[in-house]
Amino acid sequence: MKVIDKNTWDRKDLFMHYDSCNNPFIYLTIPIDITNLYHFSKENNYPFYPTMGYVINKAVNQVDAFKYRKVDDEIIFYENINSNYTEMINEEKIGYFKVNYNSNFKAYIDEYNNQLKALKNGLLTSVDTLNHDEIWFSCAPWFNFTSLITPFNKETTIPQFIWDKFNKENDQVSINLMIMVHHGFADGYQINRFIKILETEINNCKGEE
């Protein structure tokens, strides 16, 4: 991680403008074709939730705009971003756990499974809001949405990603993906770059990284 000198930072004025807003975040929901990733996870018996999380995390680590955070009034850039998952414990309760990003897909899935087991066994009991070097994942596999706004704290500038129920039409499978990112760090151009990289990772994922 490194602390950014705001006085020489190119986005200083933009960041200050958007950060002064009551809601400084962009919320964008778009359809994503996941056909290749869906079949890859099914054919190899990998759970789709962390498989999708893996390709998003991999794409995020290729786009600097998603790696800035505001922490105690400082702007911090993190070289490596990790994952944080929301998971159901039972019908009345959800929990959270962190998975360190690993370019090795199978090692990433193994850590996800270990952390999920720890959550289900009651070994992870609190929400850790001190880790800024991560992105937040959730999904709503019971229904489809065309837009979504999540609860937010404007002082917590961690990007969020949430997707919905599979849409199956002919041979294609898609989801609607909600992307939340601080506008002081990212504009439409950077978000589009992330989307294009994500689409490439989805189409090329073979679990061999």
Backbone torsions as a table, in degrees:
resi	resn	phi	psi	omega
1	MET	NA	153.1	174.8
2	LYS	-143.7	146.0	178.0
3	VAL	-85.3	129.1	-178.9
4	ILE	-87.4	133.0	174.2
5	ASP	-75.7	105.8	-175.5
6	LYS	-63.7	-25.8	-178.2
7	ASN	-70.3	-24.4	179.7
8	THR	-112.7	2.9	-177.1
9	TRP	-76.4	130.5	-177.2
10	ASP	-60.1	-30.5	-175.4
11	ARG	-97.4	13.0	-176.2
12	LYS	-52.9	-53.3	-175.6
13	ASP	-65.7	-41.4	178.0
14	LEU	-63.2	-44.5	-179.1
15	PHE	-61.7	-46.8	-178.4
16	MET	-62.3	-37.4	178.9
17	HIS	-63.0	-53.1	-176.3
18	TYR	-72.9	-34.7	-178.2
19	ASP	-68.8	-19.7	178.1
20	SER	-78.9	-11.4	-179.9
21	CYS	-73.4	154.6	174.9
22	ASN	-61.3	-38.4	176.1
23	ASN	-125.9	101.3	-177.3
24	PRO	-88.8	9.7	-172.3
25	PHE	-100.5	146.9	167.4
26	ILE	-91.1	130.6	171.9
27	TYR	-114.3	121.4	-177.3
28	LEU	-134.3	127.9	176.7
29	THR	-117.0	123.1	-176.8
30	ILE	-134.6	151.5	173.8
31	PRO	-76.9	139.4	179.2
32	ILE	-127.0	126.3	176.2
33	ASP	-77.1	116.1	-178.1
34	ILE	-114.5	21.1	-172.6
35	THR	-51.6	-50.7	-178.2
36	ASN	-63.2	-44.2	-177.7
37	LEU	-67.4	-38.6	178.5
38	TYR	-59.8	-49.8	-178.6
39	HIS	-69.7	-35.8	177.2
40	PHE	-60.3	-46.1	-178.4
41	SER	-68.2	-39.5	180.0
42	LYS	-67.1	-46.1	-175.7
43	GLU	-68.0	-27.4	-177.9
44	ASN	-106.9	6.5	176.0
45	ASN	61.2	37.9	172.9
46	TYR	-99.1	137.3	175.6
47	PRO	-62.6	138.7	-175.1
48	PHE	-69.8	-35.9	-175.1
49	TYR	-53.1	-57.1	178.7
50	PRO	-73.4	-21.4	176.7
51	THR	-66.3	-44.8	175.4
52	MET	-65.6	-41.4	177.7
53	GLY	-59.2	-39.0	180.0
54	TYR	-61.0	-48.3	-176.9
55	VAL	-69.7	-33.4	175.3
56	ILE	-65.6	-46.5	179.6
57	ASN	-60.1	-41.1	179.0
58	LYS	-63.4	-41.1	179.0
59	ALA	-67.5	-42.4	179.5
60	VAL	-57.8	-40.2	-178.3
61	ASN	-69.7	-4.1	176.3
62	GLN	-104.7	1.6	-177.3
63	VAL	-128.5	107.1	-174.0
64	ASP	-58.6	-32.5	-176.3
65	ALA	-59.8	-24.2	-179.8
66	PHE	-91.5	5.0	-173.9
67	LYS	-114.1	6.1	175.2
68	TYR	-92.9	147.5	174.7
69	ARG	-140.5	150.4	168.8
70	LYS	-96.7	120.8	-177.7
71	VAL	-133.0	114.3	179.5
72	ASP	51.6	45.3	176.3
73	ASP	71.0	7.6	173.7
74	GLU	-105.2	153.4	172.5
75	ILE	-99.8	120.3	-177.1
76	ILE	-115.2	137.1	173.7
77	PHE	-110.5	126.0	179.4
78	TYR	-104.7	127.0	-179.4
79	GLU	-67.9	-35.3	-176.7
80	ASN	-127.5	127.8	-179.7
81	ILE	-108.2	138.2	-178.9
82	ASN	-109.0	-176.9	-176.1
83	SER	-111.3	147.4	170.2
84	ASN	-134.5	122.8	-173.5
85	TYR	-105.2	140.8	166.4
86	THR	-93.4	132.9	-176.3
87	GLU	-141.6	143.0	175.3
88	MET	-73.0	131.4	172.1
89	ILE	-92.0	-44.1	172.0
90	ASN	-154.6	-172.1	-175.3
91	GLU	-66.4	-16.4	-176.3
92	GLU	-109.6	-7.2	-169.9
93	LYS	-143.4	140.7	173.3
94	ILE	-119.6	160.5	177.9
95	GLY	-139.6	179.3	-174.5
96	TYR	-138.5	147.3	174.1
97	PHE	-153.6	154.5	-176.7
98	LYS	-99.2	141.9	172.0
99	VAL	-126.1	120.1	178.8
100	ASN	-68.6	134.8	179.4
101	TYR	-65.5	136.9	176.6
102	ASN	-139.1	126.7	-179.6
103	SER	-64.0	-19.3	174.8
104	ASN	-79.7	109.0	-174.2
105	PHE	-56.7	-46.7	-175.5
106	LYS	-66.7	-35.9	176.9
107	ALA	-66.2	-37.9	177.2
108	TYR	-62.9	-46.4	179.8
109	ILE	-64.2	-38.7	178.2
110	ASP	-61.3	-43.3	179.6
111	GLU	-66.4	-39.9	175.8
112	TYR	-56.2	-48.9	-178.0
113	ASN	-62.2	-38.7	179.6
114	ASN	-67.5	-41.9	179.8
115	GLN	-69.4	-37.4	176.5
116	LEU	-62.3	-43.3	178.2
117	LYS	-61.0	-41.9	178.9
118	ALA	-63.1	-40.0	178.0
119	LEU	-63.8	-47.1	-177.9
120	LYS	-64.4	-28.9	-179.2
121	ASN	-88.9	6.3	176.4
122	GLY	79.6	14.7	-179.0
123	LEU	-85.5	-15.6	175.9
124	LEU	-117.2	115.4	-169.9
125	THR	-124.4	-7.1	-175.2
126	SER	-129.5	159.8	176.5
127	VAL	-90.7	118.0	179.9
128	ASP	-90.7	109.0	-179.2
129	THR	-102.2	10.9	-176.6
130	LEU	-91.0	-14.5	-179.3
131	ASN	-89.6	113.3	179.6
132	HIS	-97.7	-11.1	-177.2
133	ASP	-87.0	50.1	-177.0
134	GLU	-152.8	170.7	170.6
135	ILE	-123.2	154.8	-175.3
136	TRP	-106.2	134.4	179.4
137	PHE	-118.0	144.5	167.4
138	SER	-153.8	167.7	175.5
139	CYS	-148.2	156.8	178.3
140	ALA	-125.4	80.3	-173.0
141	PRO	-76.1	2.5	-175.7
142	TRP	-93.7	-18.5	-174.3
143	PHE	-154.1	167.3	175.7
144	ASN	-102.2	147.9	172.8
145	PHE	-134.2	153.5	176.6
146	THR	-108.3	-11.5	171.7
147	SER	-157.4	157.5	-177.3
148	LEU	-158.0	133.8	172.8
149	ILE	-123.8	124.3	-176.9
150	THR	-96.1	162.5	170.3
151	PRO	-60.3	144.4	-179.9
152	PHE	-146.7	153.3	169.4
153	ASN	-115.5	118.3	-173.1
154	LYS	-62.3	-15.8	177.7
155	GLU	-84.4	-10.6	178.2
156	THR	-104.3	102.8	-170.2
157	THR	-99.1	30.6	179.0
158	ILE	-80.5	125.4	177.1
159	PRO	-62.3	147.2	177.8
160	GLN	-121.8	148.1	178.7
161	PHE	-136.2	125.1	179.3
162	ILE	-135.2	136.0	177.6
163	TRP	-128.3	166.4	-170.3
164	ASP	-112.2	-162.3	-178.8
165	LYS	-64.5	146.8	176.9
166	PHE	-59.4	135.8	170.2
167	ASN	-105.4	115.6	-178.1
168	LYS	-112.5	123.0	179.9
169	GLU	-141.9	115.5	-174.2
170	ASN	57.2	-121.4	-179.0
171	ASP	-99.7	7.0	-176.5
172	GLN	-103.3	144.6	175.1
173	VAL	-126.9	132.6	-179.9
174	SER	-140.0	165.1	172.4
175	ILE	-135.1	161.9	168.7
176	ASN	-97.4	124.5	-176.0
177	LEU	-110.5	121.8	173.8
178	MET	-91.5	128.6	177.7
179	ILE	-116.4	126.4	174.6
180	MET	-120.3	126.2	179.8
181	VAL	-148.5	147.8	-179.9
182	HIS	-67.1	126.6	-177.6
183	HIS	-66.3	-20.5	176.3
184	GLY	-68.5	-20.1	-179.8
185	PHE	-104.4	-27.8	-172.8
186	ALA	-138.9	139.0	172.5
187	ASP	-112.3	-176.6	179.3
188	GLY	-57.5	-35.8	-179.0
189	TYR	-61.3	-48.7	-178.5
190	GLN	-67.7	-36.7	177.9
191	ILE	-65.2	-42.4	178.0
192	ASN	-62.0	-39.7	178.1
193	ARG	-61.8	-43.5	177.0
194	PHE	-60.0	-45.4	-178.5
195	ILE	-60.5	-43.7	-179.8
196	LYS	-63.5	-41.9	177.9
197	ILE	-65.2	-42.3	179.0
198	LEU	-60.0	-44.7	179.3
199	GLU	-60.1	-39.3	177.7
200	THR	-64.8	-44.5	179.8
201	GLU	-63.8	-39.5	178.0
202	ILE	-62.6	-45.2	-176.0
203	ASN	-73.7	-22.6	-175.8
204	ASN	-105.1	-3.1	-174.6
205	CYS	-65.3	124.2	177.7
206	LYS	-130.0	2.0	179.6
207	GLY	72.3	21.5	-175.7
208	GLU	-105.7	-2.7	-177.8
209	GLU	-68.0	NA	NA
